[in-house]
Amino acid sequence: MKRLLFLLLLLSQTFWAQNTFETGNKHYEKEQYEAAISSYESVVNSGKQSAELYFNLGNAYYKLHKVAPAIYNYEKALLLKPSDSEIKTNLEFARKMAIDDVKVIPKVGFHKLLSDFTSKYYYDTWAWIAVSFAFLFLLFFVGYYFSEKTILKRIFFMGMFFWLLGIVLSAASGFYEKNRNDNERPAIIFAESTPLKTEPKLSSPDATLLHEGTKVYILESIANWKKVELTDETTGWIDEAAIKEIKN
């Protein structure tokens, strides 16, 4: 009985979330962006999330020229669909509304090559690729085991070696991407403007002044201060109330 009630509750919540999402879409089509945001945010607050939901929410904020929420929600959408070109394009448009022009220092060498390769897919996608290779390895093993001709055995054996290499490579890529994803703590500045301090205290000198929409990476925390790094590798301390973490 409890399982049935839980299932009914889950189904009702799913139906409500989908209905509210569609309502938000209708408001958006009518250019009622505030109403659309209200519908989308209520779905987010219910615990539901999807790349499409965050993408539409980002679009609604973008239409109202609210730079920080637009960038934040595009970033959330990109976490769920890292290879989506439409999300990336809209995110770039939103970033152009930000005041701060922080340069991105590109990574070089082997680390860049490794990151470029593993970031092509989300870590769970790499896991499914490894499973697919494992299935193919099993098929080739069966072929090798039951083949009577030498030439076929050689072909299946070489295939087993190839798929085994694929399993190792995709599994290693998935672990690397998972570790990188877990260690990164990106955040968006929501305050209209906020100083980047040289030390975690109000009396310390300002390193620079940052504005809403700028992306930072959290390195450590002390009380209500966060040590952050910008994409140009500038570091400093910022009031935690001024930022909103993307992975929350």
N, C-alpha and C positions, 0 to 999 in steps of 0.2 A: 504493500500500500504506500509506504514511504517513497519507494522508487518511482511509483506511478505519479505521485504528487510532485516529486522532484522533476520528472520528465515533463509534466504539464507546465510547471513553473518555468522551466528552461525554454520550452516551446513558446510560451506566452511572451517571455522576455525577448526572444529572437524575433518574433512577429512584431512586437512593439518597436524594437530597434530598427527593423527594416522599414516599417511604416513611417517612423519618425524621420529616417534617412530620406525616404522618398518625398516626404513633406518638405524637407530642407531643399531637395533638388527642385521642387516646384517653386519654392520661394526664390531660389537662385535664378531660375529661368525668367521669373517676373521682375528680376533686378531688385528684389526685396532682400538685400544682403544681410541686414541686421537680423531679420526673421530667420533666414537660412542658417546664420551662425548659431542662433539660439537652438534650432533643431539639431544641428550637427553636434553642438557642445553637449546637449542633453544625452545624445547617444554615447559620446565619449565618457561622460560622467557615469553612465550606467555600467561601464567596464568593457564595452565593445570597442574594437578597433580594427581598422583595415586600411590599406594604402589608399583606397578610393575615398574613404571617409576623411582622412587627414588631407588628402589632395584637394577635395572639394572645399573643405574648411579653409585651407590655405588660399584657394581661389577667392572665396568670399571676403576674407580679410584683405587680400591684395586689391580687390575692387574698391575697398574703403580706404586704401592707402595706409593700412595699419601694418607697418613694416615688420615689427618684431613677431607678432602672432602669425603673419603670413610665412615668414622664413621658418619659424618654429614648426609649423604644421607641415610644410613641405619637407623639412628635415625628418620629421616623424614618418611621413609617407615613404621617404627614400630609405629609411631603415628597413621597412617591410618589403620594398621593391627596389633594391639597390641598382638595378640595371635599367630602370624605366626611364626612357629618354624624355618623355613628356614632363615627368616630375622634375628632372634635372634642368630642363629648359625654363620652366616656370620659376624654379628656385633661383636661377641666374637672373631672371627679370626682377624678382623680389629683392635680391641682393643689391641691385643697382639703385634701389630706393634708399639704402642705408647711407648715412653720412660718412662713416669711417671708411677710408679706402686702405684697408690693411692688405699688404702684399702677401702672397702665398709663396713661401720658399720651397721650391720643389725638392723632393728627395732624389738622390743620385746613387748610382752604383747598384750593387747586387740587391740591397734592401728595397730600392725602387722597383726593380724588376720583379722581385718576389711579391711585393705588395700589389703591383699592377696585375699580376697573374691571379693571385688568390682573391682579390676583390672583385673579380669578374662575376662571382657567384656568392650568395649568402652561405654561411657555414652549413645550414641544413640542406641546401641544394647540393653542396659537395658530398654530404653524407648519402644522399640518394644516388648520386653518380657512383659512389663507391659500392653501394648495394647493387646497382645495375652491372657494374664490372664484375662483381662477385658472382652474379647469376650467369654471366657470359663465361666466366672462368669454369663454373660448374658444368655448363654445357660442353665446353671444349674438353674438359676432363672425361666426361662420359664418352664423347667421341673418340678420344685417345684410347680409353680403356677397351672399347668394343671394336675398334678398327682392327682389321686383319692385315691390311696393306701397309707396307713400311712407309710409303710416301704420305699416306693419310695420317699415320701416327706422327710423322715429323711435322706436318702442317698443324695438327691439333696441339702438339707439344709447344711449338713456337707461339701458337695462339694463346695457350695457357700462360706462357711467360709474359706475353704482351698485356693480357688482361690483369695479371698479377701486378705488373708494374703500374697499370692504371689504378688498381685498388690502393696501392701504397701512396701514389702521387695524390689522388683525390682525398684520401683520408688525412694525409699530412697537410694538405691545403686547407681542409676543413678545420683541423685542430689549430692551425696557425691563424686562420681568420676568426675562429671563435675566441682565441686568446687575445687577439688584437681588438676585437669588438668588446670584450669584457673589460679590458684595461683602459679603453678610451672613455672619457666622461665629457662629451661635448655639451655645451650650454649656449643659450642665446641671451643677450642682454635685453631686458624688457624695460629698464629704467630709461627715461628720455635722455639722460646723460648721467654718467657716474665716473668718478676718478679711479684710476688704477694706481694703487698705492705701492710704495717701495717696501713697506712693512705692514703687518696686520694691525694697524691702529690708526685712528682718525688724525692724530697729530703728525703722522709721517708725511714726507713730501709726495706730491703727485708725480707719477712717472709719465702719465698722459691722461687725456680725457676721452672716454669712450661713450658711444651713443647707441641707441636702441637698434637691434638687428644684427649687431656684430657677434660673430661666433667666437667662442673661447673654449679652451679645454681645461678642465679642472685637474689640478695636480695633487693638491692636498687641502685639508681643512683645519682651521683653528678657530674654535668658538663660532662666531657668526661671520668669519672671514674665509674666503676661498682663494687659494693661490691658483692663478690661471696662466695659461700660455696662449698667445695669439698665433695666428698662422704665419706671422713673420718671425716667430720664436721669441718675441718680447714676453717677459713674465712680470707678474706683479700680483698684488692682493686686491680683492674686490669684495664689497659687501654682498653677502649671499642673497639678500633681499632684492638685489638689482638684476639677478639672473634667474633663468629657469632651465633646469637640466632637460635634455632631450630624451634621455633614457630613464624615464621614471614610471 
